[in-house]
Each structure stands twice: as structure tokens, then as C-alpha cells.
Amino acid sequence: MEGGPWGLVVFTPRTTLQIWILGFASWKAFEAYHPYVLIPVPLTTANDPDRVEIEKALATDLRTERELNETAELQTFMWPQHIPQPGPTPPTNTRDHAVVDLVKIATAFVFLHEVRHAIFRDENNAPESSIDEEFACDEFARDYLLDQIPLYCAETGDDQKAVLDKRLMGIVLGAFVLLQITPEDRRSGSADHPAVVARFRKLIRRQTHQSGRTVFVYACSLLFGTLRQEGNPPPEVSFGNPETLFEDLLALL
């Protein structure tokens, strides 16, 4: 997003590619850390070669996204071979299909956030505070994706809870994108943007009481991954469920 994270900006092709790459990164974090969220095993003492390899792949994905963000001319960016390229051909395996579904939801979320900014400008009725406007745009995008689920499922025959979980996970991915594209020294907020932790909490908390554990397990895995990659791994904390761990991990950002 040109001009800063989720502000009054233009939704660009670069944005969609960033979300795509971070979608595949998020799944690696999910694969690496979800066992530690489901069964509290001290991450710092666990000897798991498979996890170490996934962490290396996660680091590569996050580095790739940063390289894309820093590339002056998009056409000069060399697409990494380890990440499927976006295109009209659907994924051929279950994992990639799941990632692409979440990427689509996250992309819709970020786009809808920008749409609400545009509506505020067009109607000249934006909140006085830029921070309040950011929260309002987040809420608009989230509600747009969640409120019509019963109607959607009535037409398609899909299970409402399954659709809710998937869309919430897509919104979690959208929050993860926000986290990754916001420089560490700006995560505490500014005059124009609220703190990342506050936005993450507001986005995830509402309606998650109706969802399954997978939503919080996914969210915690992404937070674990971020903290590990930044050299700030969580201490060996006790927690009763992924929801309480979510709060503990947010406090470490």
C-alpha cells in the first residue's frame, strides 16, 4: 500500500503480492508452531529438526516480502521459486488451496478497509481523529466479511461455523500483514495510526467466541513466528488455552 500501512492510500499490485507472499509465510508459521499452542511444550527447549527447517523457510518468505517492498520497480522483482506464482490456475494441493483461500479473504479485507476510507472522503464525514477512522475502517471491512455469513450459507449450503472460522482466519492474516509491513519502531502507534496490538485485538476478539479453536491457534502461531524471527521468543509461560496465550503474545510485541 503506497504511502503507509492501511491509511489514505492506493491499493496497488504490490499490495496484493505482499499479501500473497505473507499468506504462504503465515502457513509456515502455522505448521511450525501450532503443536506448541495446542500442547504447551516449552518452545525454547524442544528439539524438533522439522520445526527448525520450517523456521528457515519462514525467514526466507519474510525476507522475500521485505525485498519486494523495497524494490523500486515491480517488474524487476525476481519471483521466488519456492512460492507459487499468482495466476488463474487453481492450486493443485490442499495446502496451497487453503493458503490461497485465506489470501483472498485477507486481500478483500485490506481492500474493503481502503474502500471505507474512500467513502469517508466522498461523504465528507470521517471521524475527527485519524486513529478513530482507522478503527472504523477496520470494523467496516471485518463486518462486511462476517455479517452476511448466514445469508451466504443459506444460498450455498455451507456450514456456517466452518465459513466463520475461515473468514476469521483470513482477517487474522490481514492483521498479520499489518504487523509485518509496520516498522517495529512504529508498532506502538502514531498521530495517524493506532498501535498494532490494539488493532490486532479489536479485529480478532469480536465474534471469536462463536468460532473454533483453530482461529486462535492460527493467530498464536503467527505471533509466535513473528517473535521468534525478531529474536524475541516468548518465555516458557503457562496458559490454559490458545485465547489466553494470544493475549500473552500480544503483550510481547
N, C-alpha and C positions, 0 to 999 in steps of 0.2 A: 504494500500500500504506500503510494508515494506521499511523502510529507509527514509521516509519523503513524504510530500504531492506532488504527481504528478512530481516526479523527475525521475532520472535514477533508477527505482525500478522494483520490480517484482509484477505483478498483481496477487493477491492471493485470495483464497476463503474468507479470512477475509474481503477483499475489497468489494466483492460482497455482503456480509452480511451487511456490514456497509451501503452501498448504499441502500439496501433493507429496513433496519430499518429507515434510514433517508428519504426514499421515503414516508413511512407512516407518519413519523413526519411532513413532508412538507405538506401533505394533511390536517393534523390537523391545521397547521398554516393557510392554505388557508381557511378552514372552519371558523376559529376564527376571522380572520382579514379582509377578503375581503369586508364585508359591510362597513368598515371604509375607505377602499380605494375607493370604488365606490361612497359613500356618506360621505363627510368629517365630521364625528361625532367625537368630542373630545374623544379619547380612554380612557383617564385618568378619565373622569367623567361619562362615560357610565355605567349604571347599568344593566349588562346582565349576569344573572346566567349561561346561557348556554355557553357563552364565557369563563367564569371562569372555568367551568368543562373541556372544550376543552383545555384550557391552562394547566390545571393539567395533562391531558393526553399527551400533547406535552412535558411537562417537563419530564414525565416518559419515553417517547420514546428517548429523547435526553440523558437522564441518562443511558438508556439501551445501546445506541450506545457507550457511553464512557466506560461502563463496558466491552463491547465486545472488544473494542480497548485495554483495559488494561489486558485482560485475557491472561495469558501466553500460555496456551494450549487450542486451539479452541474447542477440544472435551469436555472440562469441562464446557463450557459456557452453562448455562441453558436458553433455548429459552423462551422468554416471551409469556404467553398465550394470551396477548392482541394483538399480531401481528401475522398475518397468516404466516405460515412457507413457505419458497420457496419450490417448487416442480412441478412435471409435471401436476398436476391437475389445470385447469384454475379456476380463481376466480368465485364465484357464484353470486356476486352482482356487481352493476355498479360502485360503489365507488372503491372497491378493484381492479376491472378490469382497471379502469383509472390509479390507482396508479401503478399497475404492468407495464402498457404500458410506463409510464414515467420512471420507474426504468430501464426498458430495454434500453431506449434511453440514460439515464444517464450512465448506465454501458457501453454501446457502446462508448459513448463519452470519458469516462475515459480510456477505453482500447485503443481506437484509439490514444489518447494522448501518451500513452506509446509506441504504435507501431511506432509513428513518432520519438520518442527518439531512438528506436532500429534502424530505418532506418538511422538516422543521424550517429549513431555509425558504422553501417555496411558500409556506403558510405564515412565515414570519412570527412564529410562536414558540421558539426554542426556549427552554428553561434559562433563567438568568445566569446560572452557574454552568460553566463548561463541564464540570465534573458531573453535575446532575444530568446534563444532556447525554454524557457518555453512558451513565447508568440507564437512562431512559431508552437509548438506542439498543443497549444490550437486552433490556427487558422486551422491547418490541420484537427483536429477532428471535429470542427464545420462545416467546408466547406464540409467535407466528408458526413456529415449527411444532409446538406441543398442543396448542388448544384445539386443533381440528383433528386430532388423532382419532377420537371416537367416530367422527363422520367418515374419515378415510377408511377405517377398518370396517365400517358398515358397508362400504362400497366394494372393498376388496376381499373381505372375509378373513383378513389377517388378525392375529391375536394382538389385542391392544397392549398388553404388558410387554410383549416382545418388541412391538413398534416403539413404545415409550422408551424401553431400555436402549434400543439402537439410536434413537434420536438424541437421547441424553448423552450417550457416548460420543455422538457427533459434536454436540455442544461442548463436551469435555475437550475434545480435540481442538475445537475453536479456541477454548481458553488456553490450551497448551500452545497453540500458535501465538497467541498474545504474549504468553510468558517467554517464548523463545525469541520473538522479534523485539522485545523490550530490553534495552541495555540494562545490565544489572544495577547500575547507578541511578536508573530511573524507575525501578520497580516500586519504590515507595511512593510514587505519585509526583504530580507537579501541579502547577496552577491550572492546567487544562485537562489533566487526566488523573483519575483516581488510582490508588495503589492497586497493583496487580492482584495482591492477595484478596482485597475487598471485592474486586470484580469476579475473581475465581469463585469465591464463596457464594456471592449472590447468584451467579449463574448456575451453580451445581446444587445448591441447597433446595431451591424451590422444586417441589414435586418429586424429589428423590425418595421421599417416604413411600411413594407408590411403586418404586422401581425395585429391581432385584439387586443382589449384592454385586453383580458384575460391574455396574456403573461405578461404584466406589472403588472396587478392586482396580478397574482400569484407571481411574483418576489417581489413586495412590501410586500405581506403577509408574505413571508419567511423572509424578512429583519425585518419586524415588530416583528415577532416571536422571532428572534434571539436577538433583542434589548430588548424586554420585558423579556426574560428568563435570560438575563445577567444583569438585573436591570438598564438598560439604556433606558427607554422608550422614544420615540420621544416626543418633546414638541408639544403643540397644534398649528401646523403650518397650514397655508392656502396653498392650491395648486389647480391648475387648472385642472390637470388630473393625472392619475397614473404615466405617464412618468416623470413629474416634481417631484412628490413625490419620485420616485425611486432615483433620484439624492440627494434629501434631506436626505433620509435614509442612502444612501451610506456614506454620509459625517459624519454620527454619528457612524459608525463602528470603 
